Amino acid sequence: MLRKCILALSRQSVSAFNAGKVCQQAARSLYSASVLGIDGYESYREKISTQHMHNVDNFKRRMREFVTGSNSNMIFTEDLKNIIHLAENTPEDKQLLVDMIEKYNSQAKELRFGNYIFGPVVMRALYCLKDPTLAFELFKKESFNDFFDQLTSYQILGDMLYEQGMYAQVRELFDIIKTRQVQGGRYPKHSITLTFAACYRENTPESFQYAMDLWKELNAVGHIPMRKATAFAAALALKNNQPGYALEIAGTVTKGNYVTIRQIRILALIAMERLEDLIPVFRSVLEIGGPLERKQTFCREVIDEVQKVLSSTKVEIPQDLKRMLQFLEENGHVTDSTLDQLLCTAILSTAQTRSTENNNLANSYRNRGGSQNFRHAHVDRNQKKRFQRPGLADMV
């Protein structure tokens, strides 16, 4: 089945897979290439390609003989690492990669002397090959449960599916993840964020119901989602004409002055015709000042919505609200960015989660792709500087 799938999909794209040039980030991606460790994969791929510059074809031929020939031929850790970084976007190379994974995984575990974790690295390779269907098929194979049972593998696969618009599969992936309880938890926060993002993007009655059921489930067990996930859930409720849901969900964020959260609150209050309640939201922004403070902004579309409602209402408009809107316009607090653009901006850093070894999604690759000992991975000075503060996308 997998062989047929690979051949059918790959014939549509058989162009050469040039090292270091295949992983251009698509606009739909929710996590940056750096966060997912794609940049590290590309760098290591270039190194492996250089080492095998005049021997690639012979190496692949020998590996094909190993997987199709006598069972006595073993696939060693170094063999599989090499093929993951040498595979090109052709049906033959994809099939060789799958065959080697299957054979390596089926070999007796006592014959493996390293601690290399292949799951995230394979997912990065398939991410670069832009083959989420194959990645998901491999992930769902029961015999590969242990092979891909890492939070990082979940994250890369989820982002891959999301990027390609396979939103129903993101939900299916999360349902599978919940049954596995890696590291003792059913609710990996980055997978939750991707799931709410996929529901928001899909925006069907089914995805809305799934998102609301998931929110209730998380609330029941006391799980607090990331702010980005909360914003997606609240915005989805707005899209489905449930401003009350949106207001309740947005209200769970302790600091409600983040740009997406406060604008969702404004739109929800407008939909519920609670115009006077807009004043505290605007005032909370206007009270923030000082040369070191970042200017707080509102989307043009949100301000226009407020103005439209105010111009059409027969209710007396508070003078404070009029003055606040005028001040925002005159002092550069209104931007042309849309709420959707802010919500879907790629997350550039997960630095605020670096306290545990699996939370920094790129760590598994920065430590040469797969060592279990993540917490001792080398981090250069530039990385340390970059990890000091969360990225802007994660702040919204």
WORA-V976433 format. One record per pair of residues at least 4 apart in sequence whose C-alpha atoms are under 6 Angstrom apart, sorted by the first residue. I is the first residue (numbers start at 1). J is the second residue. If there is no record, write none. Layout:
# WORA-V976433
{{I:J} {I:J}}
This chain:
# WORA-V976433
{{6:10} {6:91} {7:91} {10:90} {10:91} {14:89} {14:90} {17:88} {17:89} {19:46} {20:42} {22:128} {23:128} {28:163} {29:163} {30:346} {31:346} {31:347} {32:346} {32:347} {32:348} {33:38} {34:39} {35:361} {35:362} {36:361} {36:362} {37:362} {37:365} {41:45} {45:85} {49:53} {52:56} {65:69} {66:73} {75:104} {83:87} {87:93} {88:93} {89:129} {100:104} {101:105} {115:371} {116:370} {116:371} {117:370} {117:371} {118:370} {119:147} {119:148} {119:153} {120:152} {120:153} {123:127} {126:130} {126:131} {132:160} {132:161} {145:149} {152:361} {154:158} {155:191} {158:170} {159:163} {161:166} {162:166} {162:167} {167:198} {169:173} {171:195} {178:186} {181:185} {181:186} {193:229} {196:229} {196:232} {196:233} {197:232} {198:202} {199:203} {199:207} {200:236} {203:207} {218:223} {219:223} {231:235} {234:246} {234:249} {234:250} {237:242} {237:246} {238:242} {238:243} {238:246} {243:268} {247:251} {247:265} {250:261} {257:262} {258:396} {259:396} {260:396} {269:274} {270:274} {279:283} {279:321} {280:284} {289:293} {297:333} {297:334} {298:334} {299:334} {299:335} {299:336} {299:337} {299:338} {300:334} {300:335} {300:336} {327:331} {328:333} {341:345} {345:393} {347:393} {347:394} {348:391} {349:390} {349:391} {351:387} {351:390} {352:390} {353:359} {354:359} {354:360} {357:374} {357:375} {364:369} {364:370} {365:369} {365:370} {367:377} {379:383}}
